[in-house]
Amino acid sequence: MFTEIMAAAGVLALLTVVPGPDMAVVTERAVGAGWHDGLRTVGGITAGLLVWGVLTVAGLAAVLAASATAYTVVKLLGAGYLLFLGAQALWQSRRGGRPAAAAPDATTPRGNPWRTGLVSNVLNPKIAVFYTGLLPTLAPHSLPSHLGMALLAVLHAALTLVWLGGYVMVLATARAFFERPTVRRVLDRVTGVVLIGFGLKVATADS
């Protein structure tokens, strides 16, 4: 069983480090509001993964993955949320070059960071497909199916917490650089475009 878990952890780790919407959301929060907000966003994302893990074990994620209507509704909600976050970042970039004294809160991301991370993850139907399609093939055969998938869901959440939490702290060490008006404006624009790109990709993806 240990060998199977380590093999599954390797696959999950590779999938975790691939850049995606979560990393873009965390980047915007960590650079815009500091490492505290960045870590809270990571906490929300991790909670979102645990929600999907519970749904998977309960069988509800499989229903979502199999239902074209339910999948489309969640997909469009998730895409809309990513487009909103991207548009917000682009709007903030318009004022990113002003001195901090002139507009102290102009470039700070709005909303609760934990909720931002949670919503962006819960409204990602690809996780339902990922959990229902991949986790059963990685789950240790010596454990009951639901226990094996629960174990891997917790493991994936832990890997995500460590990876994105470490990423936030790396960004924190270079925040003085990112706070330069020109750098911040460029980063906001890049992050906004990336989030909009992910939103469009989610909206047009097939189930």
C-alpha angles and dihedrals in degrees: 000000000000091000091050092049092049091049090049090047089054092053092045091048091054091050091047096056094050106107114249143144092300092060092047092051092047092048092053092049098042095048096038101044106014137258094298091063090040092057092045089054089051088051090054092049091050090049088051091055090050089051089054089047091055091046090050094051089046091051095241094113089058089054090052092047091050097044113081092196096049091043092051093049093051091041093054092045090051093046091049091051093051090048089051092051090047093050089048091054091049091049091051090051090063089068098031094102097059120103113266092239091059095051112010095175100029096104100033113113113247129231136036109314095212091052091047091056093044096049095045089054100039090051092055106100091185087077089060090053091044094050097044094041104038108024095064090056092050099042115111110261091218091066129067110267096249093048092048093051091045090052092050093046090054090046091051091049091050092049090049092049092051095043099046092037090055090046090054091053091050089053090048092058090057098038093114087063094046092049092065105113095235094045092046092050092051092045092050090051094047092046091047092051091046093051091047089048091052090046092054090045091053092046094052098038119115119237 
